[in-house]
Amino acid sequence: MEDPSSADSLEATNPQASDHLSKHESTSGGDQEIEPNDVEMKDETDSWTAPDGSFSKRIIKKGSGFTTPNDGASCQVTISIVDPLEDNDVGYPTGEQVDIVLGDGCGRFSEAIDACLETMHQGEESELRVFDEHHVESVDQTHGSAAAEFRSEAGDGQISNGVATFRVTLHSFTRNKDIHKMSVGDILTRVSQLKDYGTTCFKERKLQLAERFYIRAGRYLIMVCHPQDVKDLDDEERQQYLLLKKGCSLNLAACHLKQKRYDDVITHCTIALEIEPLNAKALFRRCQAYLALDEFEKTRTDIQTALGEDPESRLFLEQKRLLGKRERKVFNNLSRGMNKMFGGPS
């Protein structure tokens, strides 16, 4: 797979909500009298709601066992939707029993579906209601609060008012190794997979999804070793670790550059440059960010560094031209402002 990492496009790599769910007590109907020695147990696990209001889960059919899937688990699932959504939105095939790897979905609803599956037991069937961020503005205008509308009943489950409803069945699963039990090789393999998924999303202009994959890849890399202990890895593992870390950093910078998050661009390019000080793509992205922030001296330094390696680089010669143009514009604006303040008669 080609790394989308040319200097003027992407370069070669939010949170699991299952840890943040809050339980809501379900109510039992009927007025049947209970004897004093009888004990009635209320099931408090039938409904779950994410604290941020992004999704809720209601158990339709309980599963069995005590374990649940984790990131990278192989799962047999059926995901059904009642709305005219595309599988591209869901990130997983819908309407039939399929095999998936948990965490590998590339749709805008994938993260919520993953979080739901991480709370499910084998054989469980649940209704998942996901707040659709694409409808935030219309819901806010109509109801005043998107989250409040999400928590209200959504009729027959259509994607009206910013809520998409899914029915998710977990037929079976095989857990992935817990990360603290993974070998360095296992972790690096998973990082490479996540980085590739991020690249696919970037090519499809799904910047937020791409960013999520790169961030997840980075979290796995943290588990390999502390940055100061990289020297303790064997040669092959160290080389792969540094290559993946550099790639994830460059790709995050590419996402953030398109989002005009210039401080983040600088941060991630600097990480890449700590690994490879003369990396042209990192220098190019960082000098673009510096220029956007009017950090002229830092922009000039990166341009000079790159031209020192390749004096004929058209990309950096163009950046040098843009830098001069921007400096003249800022200087002229400043001069006009000073003339207005001090140039007139006293």
N, C-alpha and C positions, 0 to 999 in steps of 0.2 A: 504494500500500500504506500503510495507516494506521500511523503510528509509535506503538508501544505505549508512549507516554510520558506518560500522565496521572500526576499527582503521587503516586497511590497504586498505580501499577502500573509497567510499564517505560516508559522514555522513549526518544522517537524514537529504534548501531553499538553442541596444545602443540608443539610444535615439529615441523618436518618431520624425520621420522626417517631419511630417506634419507642425510642427512649424517652420521649417527651409527651406521651399520651397520658391523659388523666381519666380516671374511672368515673362513670356516672351511674348511680344506683338505679336499677330498674325497679318498677313498681309491680306488685302482684295484684290482680283484680279479684273481685268477689268479697263477700262479707261473711264467709263461712266462719263459724265460731271455732276457736282453738282451745283445746283442753289445757288446763294450767301446766301439766307436765309435758305437753307437746312443744316441740321447738320448730319454728318455721324459719328456714334459711332463705334470705333474699339473694338472688343472683345479682352480683354487682358488676359482672363482667360482660353483660349483653351489649352494652353501648360504650363506646369510647369516643372522645373528642380531643383533637389536638388543641393544646392551649392557645395557639395562635389562630384558631378557627379555620385552618386551611383545609381540614377534612374531618369526617367522622366515620365511624364504623359501627354497624349493628349486626350482631350474630343472628343468622337465620337458622343455621343448623350447626350444632356444636361438633367439634372434632374430638379426637382421642389422643392420648399420650401427653407427655409433659414438655417435649422439645418443640421448638419453632425454627423456621429457616433463618439463615444468616446471609450476609453479603457473599455472593458467589455460590450459594446453594443451588443445586439442580432441582427444579420443581416441575411437577406436572400440574397444570392449572387450567381452569376455564374462566375466561374473563368475558362477561357479556355486558353490553351497553344498550341503553334504550334510546340513545340520541344518534343523529346522523354524523357521528365523528369518524374520522379516518384512523386506521391503525397507526398512521404516522403520528397522530396526536397521542394515542395511548402508549405507543412504544413497544407493545407486544401484540401478537396475533389475537384476535377476538373471535368469540362465537363457537369455538371448538376446543377440545382438550389438546393442549400443546405442551411441549417441553421448553422451559425457559431457564436462564441463569439469572438468579435474583440480583438486581443491580445493573443489568446490562441494557435495560430499556432506554430508548432514545426519543421518547415522546414527552410532551409537556405535563402529562399526568403520571409519568413513570415513577417519579419519586414518591408520590402518595400511594400508588399501588404497591411499590416495594415496602413502604412503611407498614401498610396494612398486612401484607403477607408475612412480615417479620413478627406479627402478633398472633398469627393463625396456627392452629394445630392440624394434623393430618385429618382429612375428611371434612374440615370445617367449610361452611358456606356463609359468606357475609355480604352485606350491602355496604358499599363504600360510596360516600358522597364527598365530592371534591370541589372546593371553591375554585372557580376558573378565573385566574387573574386577568384574562382578556376581557372580562366583563366588569371589572372593578368600577370603571367610570360610570357606566350606565346604571349599575346597581346603586352606586353612591348618589347619583342624581335623583333616582326614583325613590329610594328608601332612606337615604341619609347615612346608612352604615352598611357596607358590604358584609361585614362579619355578622351583623345582626340578621341580615336577610339570609345568610348562609345557615344560621342556626335555626331559622324558622322552617316550617314544613314547606316542601317544594312540590306539593301536589303529587302528580303521578311520576315524578322523578325525571322530567325532561330537563334539558340544560338551560332552562329559563332562569333569569335572575342570577346568572353566574354560578350555577351549581350543576355539576355533571354527576350522574349516578351510575355506578357499576355494580354488577353482581360477580363476586370473586369466589371461586371454589378451589381449594387446595387439595388435590387428590392424593398426592404423595410428594415426598421430598427427600433429598440426601444432603445433609448439612455439609458446608465447606469447612475446612479446617479453621478453627479459631485462630485469629491472627497471631496470638502469642505462642501458638503451637506450629506456626509455619516456619519452614526453613527460609533462609535468605533468598534462595532460588525461587521458591514458591511466591514469595512477596514480589520479587522483581517481575515474575511472569504476570502476576495480577496487575501490577503497575503498568506494564506494557499494554495489556488488554484495555485498561481504562483510558490510557493515553490515546490509543487507536480509536476508541469510541468517541472521545472528545474531538479528535481530528475529523471524524465523519460528521459530527454535529456542526463543527465549524464550517465545513464545506457546504453544508445545507443551510448555513446562516442562522443556526440555532445557538446563538452566542451564550445564553445563560446555561443551556444544557452542556455545551462544550466546557464552560467554566467549571460546572459542577464535577464533570469527569476529571478534569485536571486537578482540581482541589482534592478530590478523593484519592487520586493517584499520589499526590503529595503527602497525604496523611499516611498512606501505606509506606512511603519512603521513610517517614519519620521513625517507623517501627524497625527499619533495618538497622539503623545505628544513629548515634549522635553525630552531627557533622564533624566534630573533632576526632571521632573514632573511625573515620572512613579508612584511614591507613591500616586498620586492623583487618579489613576485608582482604580476601585473596585477590590476586590481580584481575581475574576475569570478573568477579563480582564487583570490585571497585570500579572497573571501567564501565560496566553496565549501569551501576548505580549513578555514576556521574553523568553518563549520557542521558539517562532518563530524567534526572533532576534538571539538567540543562534544558532538555526538550520541553518538559512541563512548564518550566519558568518562561521560556520563549513563547510558548503557546498561550499561557495566561497573559503575557504582555500583549500578544496580538489581539486577544479578546478585549482587553482593557483599552487598547488604543482605539479600537472601533467604537467603544463605549465612551471615549473621551475621559477616561479615568487615568489621568496622566501621572499622578503620584504613584499609582499601582504599577503602571508601565515601568516607571523608573526603578521601583523596588525589585520587580521580577527580572528586568534586564540586568540589574546589578548583580543579582544572584547568579545569573548565567555567566556574566563576565568574571565573576570570582572563579568559575570553573575553567573558562576559556577567555582570557583577557582581550584577545583580538577578534572575538566573534563578530563578524560584520553585521549579522542580523540583529544582535543585541545592541550594538553601537548605533545602528540605524534607527531602531525603535526608540532607544533612549534619547537620541538627539532630537527626534521628532517630538517627544514628550517635553524635553527641555525647551524647545523652541515654542511650543504651544503655551508654555508657562512663562515665556519671555526670560528664560535663564540663558542669556546670550553667551556668557563665557563658558558655561558648561556645554552648551551646544557646540561652540567652536572647538572645545577640547576634544569632544567625541569625533567631530568631523576631521580634525587634524590627525587624530590617531588612526582613523580608517584610511585617510588619504596617504598616510605614511606607509601603509601596507600596499595600497593599490591607488597610485596617483591618478589613474585614468578612470576611476569608478564614477560612472555617470550619475549614479544615485547620490553619492556624497557630494559631487560637484554641484548637483542641483540643490542639495540641502545647503551648501555654502552660498549659492545664489539667493535662496529664500531667506537665509539668515541675514545677508546684507540688506535685502529689501525690507525685512521686518525691522531691523535696527534703524534704517533711515526713516521709516514711518513713525516709529516710536519717538525718535529724536525730533522730527518735524512737529509732531503733536505736542511734545514737551515745549518746543520753542514757541509755538503759537500761544500756548497757555501762559508761558512766561511773559510774552509780549503784551498779552491782555492785562496781566497783573501789573507789570512794571514799565511797559513801553509807552504808555500814554502820558499826556501832560499832567503835572501834579496840581 
